[in-house]
Amino acid sequence: MAVTTNAGYMIKMTAQSDAVTGSFKVGYVRWVDGVKANEECLLKDTNGSELFHSVADGPNYTDLMPIFRWVNGLTLTTLDSGTLYIYLR
């Protein structure tokens, strides 16, 4: 597990199956450094609802998505490469 938080406003996940508990409002999700095409990143809440899903279209892939939603826990179901940043509101 490789989850870190920064002053209560950002969560950084770097490994598949990383998880956080608690209730908080997600503002944005950003996936950076996808290594090659067709790699995937999938983030779900505790209920199994998909919050973020992205498939890289090439090297050094980056994706950003606004979420603006309250969640009760998160699990990084799939992370083929790179880092996922979750910015809280």
Backbone torsions as a table, in degrees:
resi	resn	phi	psi	omega
1	MET	NA	135.2	-177.1
2	ALA	-137.4	64.8	-179.3
3	VAL	-106.4	131.0	173.3
4	THR	-130.8	151.4	176.3
5	THR	-122.4	156.2	-177.7
6	ASN	-130.0	101.6	174.0
7	ALA	54.0	27.9	176.2
8	GLY	74.2	9.9	179.1
9	TYR	-119.9	-5.0	-179.3
10	MET	-149.9	140.8	174.6
11	ILE	-119.8	133.1	179.6
12	LYS	-114.8	125.5	178.5
13	MET	-120.3	133.7	-176.2
14	THR	-127.5	2.7	-178.5
15	ALA	-141.5	142.6	175.6
16	GLN	-56.1	142.2	-178.1
17	SER	78.2	3.8	172.2
18	ASP	-58.6	144.3	-178.6
19	ALA	-146.8	150.9	173.4
20	VAL	-132.2	149.4	178.4
21	THR	-113.5	167.5	178.9
22	GLY	109.0	169.2	-179.8
23	SER	-108.4	128.6	179.9
24	PHE	-159.0	164.0	-179.8
25	LYS	-101.4	122.6	178.2
26	VAL	-87.6	131.1	175.5
27	GLY	-93.8	-62.2	-178.7
28	TYR	-134.4	155.6	172.5
29	VAL	-125.0	133.8	-179.4
30	ARG	-132.8	124.7	176.4
31	TRP	-105.6	126.8	-179.1
32	VAL	-126.4	153.3	172.9
33	ASP	67.0	35.4	167.8
34	GLY	-61.0	128.8	-168.3
35	VAL	-78.6	-39.8	-177.3
36	LYS	-147.9	169.0	-178.6
37	ALA	-59.4	147.2	176.5
38	ASN	73.8	5.8	171.6
39	GLU	-75.5	156.1	-167.9
40	GLU	-131.0	151.0	173.3
41	CYS	-135.8	127.5	-178.2
42	LEU	-137.0	122.4	-179.5
43	LEU	-117.6	130.4	179.0
44	LYS	-127.1	156.9	173.1
45	ASP	-86.1	179.2	-176.6
46	THR	-61.2	-28.4	179.5
47	ASN	-80.1	-3.7	-179.0
48	GLY	89.2	5.5	178.1
49	SER	-76.6	133.8	179.9
50	GLU	-73.2	125.7	176.7
51	LEU	-102.9	-34.7	-176.7
52	PHE	-149.8	130.7	175.5
53	HIS	-142.5	127.8	-178.4
54	SER	-144.7	145.0	176.4
55	VAL	-123.5	124.0	-177.2
56	ALA	-64.8	143.1	177.1
57	ASP	-107.1	7.1	178.2
58	GLY	170.9	-177.1	-178.4
59	PRO	-67.7	154.4	178.8
60	ASN	56.7	36.5	-176.6
61	TYR	-69.1	140.2	175.7
62	THR	-136.1	139.6	177.7
63	ASP	-139.3	143.1	-179.7
64	LEU	-133.1	134.4	-179.4
65	MET	-141.9	128.6	173.3
66	PRO	-73.6	140.1	179.9
67	ILE	-116.6	-52.3	179.8
68	PHE	45.6	64.0	-175.9
69	ARG	-150.8	141.8	172.9
70	TRP	-75.1	137.3	177.5
71	VAL	-132.6	158.0	175.4
72	ASN	-121.1	83.1	-178.7
73	GLY	89.0	150.8	179.8
74	LEU	-139.8	147.4	174.6
75	THR	-134.0	130.0	176.2
76	LEU	-86.1	93.4	-173.4
77	THR	-68.6	-41.9	-179.4
78	THR	-135.9	131.3	171.3
79	LEU	-149.4	99.1	-178.1
80	ASP	-73.6	-31.1	176.9
81	SER	-167.2	169.1	175.2
82	GLY	85.8	-162.0	-176.4
83	THR	-135.1	141.6	176.3
84	LEU	-110.9	124.6	176.3
85	TYR	-107.8	130.9	178.4
86	ILE	-115.9	114.5	-178.0
87	TYR	-96.3	124.1	-176.6
88	LEU	-90.8	157.5	179.6
89	ARG	-108.8	NA	NA
